[in-house]
Amino acid sequence: MDEAAGLAARIRAEFPALAFDEAVLGDEGDDHRILILDDAWVFRFPRRREGEDRPALFRAELALLARLADVSPIPVPRYEFVSAGRDFGGYRKIAGEPMRPALFAALAPQARTSILDEIAGFLRLLHATPPTAIARAGGEIAREWTGAAFRDRWIAERRAEVARFVDAPLLERMDRIYERLAAQGSPPREVLTHGDLSDDHMLVSPGRDGLAGIIDFGDACLGDPAYDLTFFLSYGEAAARRLADRYDPGGDDPGLLARARLSHARFRIEQLRQARAFPHDTAKLLVDLPALLDRILTQPY
């Protein structure tokens, strides 16, 4: 029995009243296996890995989504099927396209600004949600990695891998980014963040006039609100600035965008490291990274 058939068998055993004909594995991530039924239902199965209790995080995700479902200005997954052990579940597929940078750039200007304003409202709501919404059974709340933790992992696990295919000046810039991350200390405040608000988790509506939904809250954690602005630098400085201005119209967090830029630099370095496993353009990343890192390194903390 192949993997898709095995997962489908688990669904049929748990939910015998759910009829479906086709079961197809979705895009594989590090944290979940995805099975799509009749292009109508999305079932997620948390992976079990040493040192990480993904099923516990999944249960916390379910609790958060139940809280957001009726108040979020942007649709989020509504799990209609949850296993008795609360270790896998399914929701109706949200029809939409991942908001890749090329798609965002192709949208009408009014649609782009409307989407950014929608996301700003969503983030204000999410970040105002009590972190206890993602507390596990024992009361533990997942936390975002600190800058020092990212720096230490870079040195211990990832620097040598990247050093094999970048030149010394670029590697030195990367080192400085991680040192800057470690030096910036704690953010002014911590909030409940999505934790992985990237293009594949923001779905543009079929009419391309707004967002159809935001998905995959499996990395929701307590952390810096700037972390949820990280990916928006991929859409350009103007897009990220508009989002930051709409999210924080009073300018109460003047360092918000600077911290997001630093997080974006780390994200780009990670993309380069993962280029062989994921569909990133390695050559373009290598061309773009030096100027990107220089711009960020010349900004104040």
Rosetta blueprint (number, residue, H / E / L):
1 M L
2 D L
3 E H
4 A H
5 A H
6 G H
7 L H
8 A H
9 A H
10 R H
11 I H
12 R H
13 A H
14 E H
15 F L
16 P L
17 A L
18 L L
19 A L
20 F L
21 D L
22 E L
23 A E
24 V E
25 L E
26 G L
27 D L
28 E L
29 G L
30 D L
31 D L
32 H E
33 R E
34 I E
35 L E
36 I E
37 L E
38 D L
39 D L
40 A L
41 W E
42 V E
43 F E
44 R E
45 F E
46 P E
47 R L
48 R L
49 R E
50 E L
51 G L
52 E E
53 D L
54 R H
55 P H
56 A H
57 L H
58 F H
59 R H
60 A H
61 E H
62 L H
63 A H
64 L H
65 L H
66 A H
67 R H
68 L H
69 A L
70 D L
71 V L
72 S L
73 P L
74 I L
75 P L
76 V L
77 P L
78 R L
79 Y E
80 E E
81 F E
82 V E
83 S L
84 A L
85 G L
86 R L
87 D L
88 F L
89 G E
90 G E
91 Y E
92 R E
93 K L
94 I L
95 A L
96 G L
97 E E
98 P E
99 M L
100 R L
101 P H
102 A H
103 L H
104 F H
105 A H
106 A H
107 L L
108 A L
109 P H
110 Q H
111 A H
112 R H
113 T H
114 S H
115 I H
116 L H
117 D H
118 E H
119 I H
120 A H
121 G H
122 F H
123 L H
124 R H
125 L H
126 L H
127 H H
128 A H
129 T L
130 P L
131 P H
132 T H
133 A H
134 I H
135 A L
136 R L
137 A L
138 G L
139 G L
140 E L
141 I L
142 A L
143 R E
144 E L
145 W L
146 T L
147 G H
148 A H
149 A H
150 F H
151 R H
152 D H
153 R H
154 W H
155 I H
156 A H
157 E H
158 R H
159 R H
160 A H
161 E H
162 V H
163 A H
164 R L
165 F L
166 V L
167 D L
168 A H
169 P H
170 L H
171 L H
172 E H
173 R H
174 M H
175 D H
176 R H
177 I H
178 Y H
179 E H
180 R H
181 L H
182 A H
183 A H
184 Q L
185 G L
186 S L
187 P L
188 P L
189 R L
190 E L
191 V E
192 L E
193 T E
194 H L
195 G L
196 D L
197 L L
198 S L
199 D H
200 D H
201 H H
202 M E
203 L E
204 V E
205 S L
206 P L
207 G L
208 R L
209 D L
210 G L
211 L E
212 A E
213 G E
214 I E
215 I L
216 D L
217 F L
218 G L
219 D L
220 A L
221 C E
222 L E
223 G E
224 D L
225 P H
226 A H
227 Y H
228 D H
229 L H
230 T H
231 F H
232 F H
233 L H
234 S H
235 Y H
236 G L
237 E H
238 A H
239 A H
240 A H
241 R H
242 R H
243 L H
244 A H
245 D H
246 R H
247 Y H
248 D L
249 P L
250 G L
251 G L
252 D L
253 D L
254 P L
255 G L
256 L H
257 L H
258 A H
259 R H
260 A H
261 R H
262 L H
263 S H
264 H H
265 A H
266 R H
267 F H
268 R H
269 I H
270 E H
271 Q H
272 L H
273 R H
274 Q L
275 A L
276 R L
277 A L
278 F L
279 P L
280 H L
281 D L
282 T H
283 A H
284 K H
285 L H
286 L H
287 V H
288 D H
289 L H
290 P H
291 A H
292 L H
293 L H
294 D H
295 R H
296 I H
297 L H
298 T L
299 Q L
300 P L
301 Y L
